[in-house]
Structures are given as C-alpha cells and as structure tokens.
Amino acid sequence: MFPISTLITENTILINVTPYATLVLIFFLSILWYFLKRSPNPPLPPGPRGLPIVGNFPFLDLELHRYFTTLAQSHGPIFKLNLGSKLTVVVNSPALAREILKDQDINFSNHDIPLTGRALTYGGIDLVSLPYGVEYRMLRKVYVVKLLNRKTLDSFYELRRKEIRERTRYLYQKGQEESPVKVGDQIFLAMMNLTMNMLWGCSVKAEEMETVGTEFKEVISEIIRLLGVPNVFDFFPLLARFDLQGLVKKMHLCTRKVDAIIERAIEQMQRLRSRSGDDGECNEFLQHLIKLNEQEADSEVPFTLDHVKAVLMDIVVGGSDTTTNTIEFAMAELIRNPELMKKAQQELEEVVCKDNIVEESHITRLPYIGPIMKETLRGLYPTISLLVPHRSTETAVVGGYTIPKNAQTFINVWCIHRDPNVWDNPTEFRPERFIDNNTCDFKGTDYRFLPFGSGRRMCAGTTLAEKMVLYTLATLLHSFDWKIPKGHMLDLEERFGIVLKIKNPLVALPVPRLSNSNLYL
C-alpha cells in the first residue's frame, strides 16, 4: 500500500498533466486532418520512384515513346513521373485517352509548351501554344474556315500538281542514270517548295524563290532539332531565365531568320495589293491572311501581323517535315513488303493506267492508298508519337486517379496504336486492316487511332496533310518501281523527337514504269 500522501501527489500530477496532453493530442490530430484533407482522394497515379529535387529526370530514356510504353507494362495504363518541379502524367490506353480528350476535353484543352516552342511562336500566340479561349477560337476559325477548308485547298491544286511533276521529272532523270536518291530529301524539297508557293508564291520574286527555299530548308531543320532537344529548364521554371543550355537563344536566332523572310513576303504582298487591289490575280495563304488582318483590325480580338507570322510559321514547320516523314516511312515499308507495293500499283494501273499520270481526282477511286497512309500513321510511325502534351486547368480524376491542376499530361499514341488488345498483330504493316473500316478515320472519334489528336486541340492541318500525302504517295508508286541499290540497307529504325523520323535515311533507286517517257516531262 502506498502512503496517502504519495497517491495525492500522483493524482495531482495526473490532473495537472492531462490538459497539456489533450492539447498535444488535439494539435497532432489537427495536423493529421490537414494532411488527409490535402492528400488526393482518389490517390495520384502510381509511378517509379525518383530522387529528391530532380525526381525521375535522370532516369529518362531519350526514346520517350518506348520508355513510357515500358513503364506502362510495370505501372499500368496511367502513371506519373516527377520531372524536376513538374508532375507529369502519361496515359497509354484508348479508354483513358477518351476520358481526357472527350469526357474532360475542356479541362485538358490547354497545351504544355516548351520554352523553345514559345520562342518560336512569337511568345506563344500560334494555334498550338495559345490557351483555350477567345483568342484561340479566333485563330482556329482562321485556320479551319478561312484557310484550310477544302475549297481553298482545292484552289491550290495546280501548285501541288506542278511541284509533284517537277519532282517526278527529276526522279525520272535519276532513274535513267541508275543513280539512287535519298527519298526523304526529295520529298522534303517538294513539300517545302509546295508550302512556300501556297503561302506566298506571288509575294516572293521568282528569282528569289531558290534562295528562299535554301534558307528555309536549313532553318526548318534546325528548328525541328531544337524542339526535340530536352530542355532541363522546362522542368525547373524558376531557373528558366538563365537558359544555361542556350536552346532558347538558338531558337530566337532561327525565328529571326524566318521572320525576316516572312517580313519580305508581307512587304511585297502589300505592294502587290496596292497596285492590283483586293481582287488581283495572286491567290495564296498570305493574301488571305493580310485581308483578315485588315478586316479584323478593329474587332474585339484583332488578328495582328504577329498572328499572321505565327500562322505562317505553324504551316511551314508543321506541314513540311511531318508530311515528309510519313511518306518516307510509307515508302520504306512498301519497299520492304513488295507484294503490298504491287497491290497498290495494280490498283493504280486499273484506275489511272500506265499511259496516264495521277491526278488528285483519282484519289477517291484508289481504296488502297488511304489505308497505306493510315497504317503508316498507326502503330508503326505516328508522326507526333506523344501528341502535344496537355495541361489540366483544374484537378481531375482520370481512370480512378487524381491528376492535379497544371499537371503535364501525355497521350502515348505510339503505345495505343500498338496495343495488342486493340490491334491484331500490331507490329505488322498491314494496310488491309483499314479497308472497310469506317470508324478509324482522321477525325479523332475512334480513340484507338489518334494520329492527329482529338477534341478541341486536334490538328487543324489534317485535310492539308491528307491531300499532300495521298497525292504524292500515289504519284511515286504509279511512276516508279523502287529498289534498294547495292551497298545500301533498308533500315526502318525510328529516331524519337518532336517529330518521329527514320533514323537512317531511305536510299532507293527509282525505276520508271510508265509506258511513255513524255509522261515524265
């Protein structure tokens, strides 16, 4: 038995301590409640562990499309990466792509643009960079309603025909000499010349076109390279102003070169319009844009000269390189699969005949050419294999996981297009899978097939790309047989970048196959 005095002392201590313990308990419970309230519910997506501060950045593979696909096998169709101070979420299935691009399209309607991209597009006022809003909708209307509608594009057919005929004539000469060509270089030259002629053919003097074309080829190649180089400071925004890699500075130099060419074209166009009036014979994109600039000067959202330049920049950068890569990959696959090439050529013989040349009016009667383009853009070589990354404007729940506000979100189209649960033998080149398949078009409504994206931020140049690819591809197949020359190998390994490219350029020998040499003149 304890003395009564001891019990009294202990009870007194107990009584005195209890209020403090209660306060401490309340404090810890408050802290716990605070963090429970802040933690995402549902949780963040799973993902690999990273390092302090830099997160998963040191472990990134430069072949991001393959790296993300490998991580999806371990962590599931949606996972997260901590890249510096930026949370990145990657989606790898059609169902999740649908959630983002359709069900929650408005919340993911902004793009996450790299610093080099903003430097290229006059501070981010082009269609790709602008946040979704009044200015974006104004610019989208310029593209879709005024510029890239079928009527306007059809009016440029003679330009497309002239350029493709010139390239065909050059390839015929090389075939006669049995001289192999770099197929991609020839396609790029055709696309660049065609794009420039559509943009401002009447605004640049004929004697200047070759010089302008050479300048553009060099600068566009450098722009595409810079856009594909990982910029560490995209993931550490507080340090972005230092530009220690020098990428933004180099992009500004490229932009100034293109801007100088565009300025000259605008000045010549304005002089031409002052002489001939609004209804002059010149008909090109720049003419349409200058008219819009004048008409919309006093509108609520004016269409400025910087908008004009940004539109031209988008078409030049987005139109020439992406189209070239699609055609080069398609040609490489057809050379590797000669039975498929023969099938396409047989169809061309039946519709066009060997004593005639391909016209765009033939394309609708060539049911196999379209599937070749689709299959090229499917799982094997989608041009923009991760699309342009989206950015959530509000916290969202996708696939049962929380995607926080402002998270960078990738749609891994390369993985979706190769999903064996969706596509039979997905790594085989089989255009037949698209014959009589009416759901997989370029409109972005079938989330198994998204070469041009979907929703509000779907590519505005889809119609132009389709016309240029199908007409060029049909002409190349109809006019020539194609062989790999001795000393060269056919290698379809791709190189990842902002645009997916063939790693080793396709070198092939064009063998004339039409009945009359005059058809190449």
Sequence and secondary structure as in RCSB ss.txt:
>XXXX:A:sequence
MFPISTLITENTILINVTPYATLVLIFFLSILWYFLKRSPNPPLPPGPRGLPIVGNFPFLDLELHRYFTTLAQSH
GPIFKLNLGSKLTVVVNSPALAREILKDQDINFSNHDIPLTGRALTYGGIDLVSLPYGVEYRMLRKVYVVKLLNR
KTLDSFYELRRKEIRERTRYLYQKGQEESPVKVGDQIFLAMMNLTMNMLWGCSVKAEEMETVGTEFKEVISEIIR
LLGVPNVFDFFPLLARFDLQGLVKKMHLCTRKVDAIIERAIEQMQRLRSRSGDDGECNEFLQHLIKLNEQEADSE
VPFTLDHVKAVLMDIVVGGSDTTTNTIEFAMAELIRNPELMKKAQQELEEVVCKDNIVEESHITRLPYIGPIMKE
TLRGLYPTISLLVPHRSTETAVVGGYTIPKNAQTFINVWCIHRDPNVWDNPTEFRPERFIDNNTCDFKGTDYRFL
PFGSGRRMCAGTTLAEKMVLYTLATLLHSFDWKIPKGHMLDLEERFGIVLKIKNPLVALPVPRLSNSNLYL
>XXXX:A:secstr
   HHHHHHHHHHHHHHHHHHHHHHHHHHHHHHHHHHHS SS        BTTTBTGGG  S HHHHHHHHHHHH
 SEEEEEETTEEEEEE SHHHHHIIIIITTTTT EE   HHHHHHTTTT STTTS SSHHHHHHHHIIIIIISSH
HHHHHTHHHHHHHHHHHHHHHHHHHHTT  EEHHHHHHHHHHHHHHHHHHTTTS HHHHHHHHHHHHHHHHHHHH
HHHS  GGGS GGGGGG TT HHHHHHHHHHHHHHHHHHHHHHHHHHHHHH TT S  SHHHHHHHHHHHTTTSS
S   HHHHHHHHHHHHHHHHHHHHHHHHHHHHHHHHSHHHHHHHHHHHHHHT TTS   GGGGGG TTHHHHHHH
IIIII  SSTT S EE SS EEETTEEE TT EEEE HHHHTT TTTSSSTTS  GGGGTT  S SSSS STT  
TT  GGGS TTHHHHHHHHHHHHHHHHHHEEEE  TT      EE SSS EESS  EEEEEE SS GGGG 
